[in-house]
Amino acid sequence: MTWVFGPCETLRESGVELMPPRRQRLAERRQVVGLTQEGLAERLGVDRSTIVRWERGTSSPQPWIRPRLADALKVSAEGLVDLLKDQNEREGGEQVRQERALPDPSTADLSTAADLRRQFYDLAAQYDRAPSASLLAKGGEQLSLITSIAQKAPRGRAEREFLALQADALTLMGQLVWDASQRRDHATARGYYGESIQVARRLRDHTLEGRALLRTCYVALYGARDPRNGLTLALQAAETARSTSPAVTGLALLHAGEAHAMLGEARDCELALAAAQRQLEKADGMDAAADLVSSTQFGRLAGSCYLSLGQHRRAQTLLETTAADLQDRRKSRAIVLGNLTLAYIRQREIDAAVTTLAEAIAELEETRGGGGMNVVFSAARELSPWRQERIVADIHDRLFALMATA
């Protein structure tokens, strides 16, 4: 007989009893909307084992996928945060454990680490919806607490958990600082990423190290506009994570492709994109960075590559599809819309360019994303030859207002 069972069911007939999930309400909500673990995994584009880990409370959804998870479960963002709370967590338990651990880190245990990890994910989940400047204080507070405990945590699994969390928190702080500065404060961002790399090397965690290297690559490519250095860093990130994470390796190769495109190296760009796609197809639930992979990343990067290479119609096709799929990631969507605007302008499709640029500005009025700001202002400059037209003048007025409040 073939048994079909949900996460809360028991195989009484066979004498095997399943451990109930710690996030009981998350599992129950999935069942209420009529989804199996396999069905939810398919809808989100992840492995079933990822859903299992979420419901068991051994891992949490990455920030970028949480809006899609909330949509699938038909709950608000706040409702999802509530569903992700540990079923067995007592009221005020997190605060009690942290207050005990701060003056005496030797008392910090895996429960304390799990509490802090959930708080970290809750903060990171806000990145694509809120201005980074509004998250800096909370991010700094979290990093300070995590670092204090990690430095004196008891040796063993607890110490590893706190160090891994410290590496993630350092990377997020670098990301927040760089974005809040409109991608101008390269030194501070690199400093945080460098510290994350050192912690990852201490842990011998090639996935964490690769992620921090990849973030450093972004600063070179999109901040310093140094594609040669960016290419070196992207390839270093790919090589570092190759044995442990197809997800990080694939993402790094995507950015290597963009570096080649910036350098005008079309053939090398195509080779890097193909290699990236092969790696991303290997990412599964066993990959610690699998949650970083989304269905839109290839289109975002490939579209940007073809824009740099002057293949504007090809870029337009990819970017239009990607923008439509990015409703839940507003900062990323602003960048894609900015690049799509450039593709339209370079094909002299001014009405489409103005409409798309207006969409990008609407996203930026809410998020103030540094990457989107840079691309949108570049697009506005390329619209200057048409500035006497009323629709273009109106767009420039909105941009001036955005600059005044940035």
N, C-alpha and C positions, 0 to 999 in steps of 0.2 A: 504494500500500500504506500502511496506517495502522500506525505503530509504537507499541507500548506498552512503556515501559521504566521501570525503577526508577532511583533516584539514583546507583547504582553501576554501571549498565550502560553499554555503549558502542555507539553506532550505527556499527558497523564498515562495514556495507553502504553507508551514505551518505557515509562518509569523515568524519563529524562525531564528534568524541570529547568526551564530557562531562567536565568537571572533577570529580574525586571529592570528596565532602564532607569537610570537615575533621573533622567529628564522624562518622567512619566507623562507629563502634560504635553510635551512636544510630540511623543509617539501617539498619544490619544488624539491630538489635533489632526495629525496626518490621517488617522483612520476616519475621523469625522468627515473630512473632505473627500474620502473615498480613494485614498492613495495607498498603495503598498510601498514598502521601502524601495523596491525595484522601480515602481512607477514614479516616485518622487525623484529618485536618482536619474532616471531617464529625462525627466522634465528639466532638471538642473544641469544635465550634462556631466554628472559625476558618477563615480563607482558606488555600487550599493554599500560597500564596506564603509564609505564615507558617511552615509546616512546612519549606519549602525553605530559608528563612533560618536556621532553627534548625539544620538539618543542615549547612549551609555554614559555620556558625559566625559569621555576620555579625550575629546577634541571639540572645537567649536567652529562654526562656519566663519570663513574669512569675510572681511568687510564687504568686498565687492559682490559676493553672492547673496548677502543677507536680504537686499530688496527683492530679489527673485524668489528667495525662500519664503519671505513674508507674503508675496503675491500668490505663490503656489498654495500656501496654507490659509490664504484669505484672512490675514490679520494685518494690523498696522505695524509699523516699525517698533513702536513701543510694546505692542502685544507680543511681537517676536522676542524682544528682550526678556519679557516675563516668562515666555515658554522655555527659554534657554536656561533659566535658573534651575539649580539642582533641586530635585524633588525633596531631598532629605535635608536641605539647608535650613537651619533654624533662623528665625528672625534675629538680625543683628549679628549672626555668627561670623560673617566676614570681618566686620569691624573689630569684633572681640579678638579674633585671631591675629589681625594685623597690629592692633594696639599691643598685644603681648609680644609679637615678634620684633617690633621696631627697637625697643630698648634691649631685648635679649634675642638676637637672631638665632641662637642655638635652639630656640623653641619652634622655629619655623619648620613646618612639615609639608607634605604633599598637598594637604588640604589648603594650607595658606597659599601655596604656589598656584593651585587651581583657582582660588578666589581672585588672585591678582591677574591670572591669565584671562579670566572672564571679563574683568574690568578693562584690561588692555584691549580685548576684542571689541568691547562696547565702544571704547574711544575710537579705535581704528575704523569702526563701521561708520563713523560720522564724517570721515575724511572726504568722501565724494559728495556730501550733501551740505557741508558747512564750511565757511571760510577758515582756512588753516590758522589764521591769527587768533580765532576764538578758541582754538583747541590747544594752543601752545602752553598755557598755564597748567592745564590738567595733565598734558603730556609730560611736562617737566616734573610735576609733582609725582606722577606715577614712576617715572624713571628714577627719581631720587630715592623713593621708597624701595623699589626693586633692587637698586644698586646697593643700598645700605644692607639689605638682608642677604643679597648674593655674596657679599664680601665675607660674611661670617656664618653662613648657613652650615648646618652639619654636613659632613662629607657623605657622599653617596647619591642616591637618586634625587633627594631634595636639592642638593647643591647643583646638580646638573639641570634640574628644572628651572631653578632661579637664574642660572647663567644663560640658559637658552632664552628665557623670557627677557633678560637684560639685553641680549643681542638684538632681539626683535624690537624692544623699546627704543634702543639707540637708533636703529634704522628708521623707525617711525618718526623720531624727533628730528632726524636729519631731513626727512621728507617734509615735515611740517614747517621747519625753519626755512627751507629752500622755497617752498611754495608761498609761504607768507611774505617772503621778501621779493615776490614776483621773479623768482629764479635769479636773484642777484647775489645773494650771500653764499657764494660757493665755498668759502673757507670753512664756515661753521658747519655746513652740511657735510663736507668732506671729513671734518673732524669727528662728527658723530658716526659716520660710516666707517671711518678708520678704527674707532673704538669697537664697533660691532665686529669688524673683521678680527681684531685681536681676541675678543671673547670667543668667537666661533673657532678660531685656531686652537685656543686653549681646550675647547671641547672636542676638537678634531671633528667638527661638524661641517662637512663640505657643502651641504645645502645652505646652511645659514651664511657661511662665508661667501658662497656664490651669489646669494641675494644681495648682500651688502656691496660686493664688487659691482654688481649690476647697477645698483643705485648710484655708485660713484661714476659709472659709465654714463648715466643720464646727465650728470652735471657736466661732464666733458662734451657730450653731444649737443645738449639743448641749452646749456648755460654758457659755457666757454666757447661754444661753436668750434670745437676742435675735433673734427671727425677722425683724424689719425689716432689721437690719444683715446678717443672713444672706442674706436675699433679694437685697439690693444686691450682695453679694459673689458670689452664685451667678450672677446675671445678668451681672456683670462677667466672670466666668470663661467663661461661655457666649459672650459677645461676643468676648472675646480669642481664643478657640480656634476660632471659627466658620469661618474661612477655611482652617484647617489640619487640624482634628481633629473629625469628627462624634462620635467616642467621648467626648472630653472635653466637647464641647458638650452631648451627650445626658445625660451624668452630671450636669453642672451644672444642666440644666433639671429633672432629677429632684429635685434638692435645692431648686430654686426652687419646685417643686410642694409639697415638704414645708414650706417656709417659709410659703407661702400657706395650707396646711392649719392650721399652728400659729396663724395669724392669723384663722382661721375663714372664709377666702375660698375657698369650695368651687368656684365657677365658674372662678376663676383657677387653682386647683389642677388641675382637670381639663384645662384648656387647656395648662398646663405639662407635665403627664404625657403628653398626646397629642403635643406638640411634641418631648418627649424621646424618645418611642418612634420617631418619624420619623427623628430624628438617629441613634439607635442602630442602626437598620436600614441606615443608609448606611455604617457603620463596616466597613472591609474590611482586607485585608492591607497596603494602602498607607498606612494610618493609623498613625502612630508610636505611638499610644496604644491600638491595637486590642486588645492583650492585657489591657487594664484592663476590658474589657467581658465580663460573664458573663451567662448565661441567668437568673440569680437576682436581678439588681439591680433590675429593674422591680418584681418581686413584693415585694422587701424594702421599697422606698421607697413604692410605692403602698399596701401594707398599712399602713405607718406613717401615711401620709396619711389613710387612711380611719379609722384609730383616732383620730387627732386630731380628725377631723370628726364623730366619734360614730357612724360607720357600722360598727358592730362586727361584724355578720355578714359584711359584705363584706370587712372587714379579716381576719377569721378565715380565710375561704376562701383568700385570697392567701397569708397567712402560713403556713398548714398546708402548702401545696404547696411554698413556698419553703424551709421548715425541712427537709423531706424531701430536697430537692435540695442542701442545704448541708453534707453530711457532711464535706467536705474543707476547710471554712473555719470553724474552731471559734469564733473570736471573733465573726465575723459571725453564726454560727448562735445563739450565746448571746443576741445582741441580738434576733434574730427570735423566739426562744423566749420571751424576756421580754415582747416586745410581744404575742405570741400569748396568753401568760398574762393580760395585761391585757384582751385581747378576751374571753377566757372569763369573767373576773371580772365584767366589766361586763354580761355576759349571765347572771350568777348560775350559771354552770356550774363549780362549785367543785371537783368531783373532777377534771375535765379541767384546770383551772387548776393544781392542786397537782401533778398528774403532769407537766405541761409545765414548771412551775417547777423541779421536781426535775431534769429533763433539763438545763435552763439552768445550774443550780448545778453539775452534774457537768462541764459544759464549762468553767465558770469556775474550778473547783478545779484544772484543768490549765493554763489560760491567763492567768487574772487580768485579762482584758480590761476596760479602764475603761468602755467603752460598755455592755457587758453587765452589769457591776456596777451601774451607775446604773439601768438599766431593771429589773433584778431586784429591787433594793431598793425601787423605786417600786411594783412589783407586790406585794411583801411588805407594804408599808404598806396597800395597798388590800385585802389579805386580813385585816387586823386585826379587822374585825367577826366573823370566824369563828375567832378565835384560840383559843377554848375547845375546838374540835374537835381530836381527836388528830392527824389527818393534817396539819393546819395548824400545830399546835404543833411537830411533828417537823420541818417545813420551816423554821420559825423557828430551831430549834436548829442546823440545818445552816448557815443564814445567819450565825448568831452565830459559828460555827466558821470560816466563810469570812472574816468580818470580822477575826477575831483573827489570821489568817495573811496578810491582804492587805497 
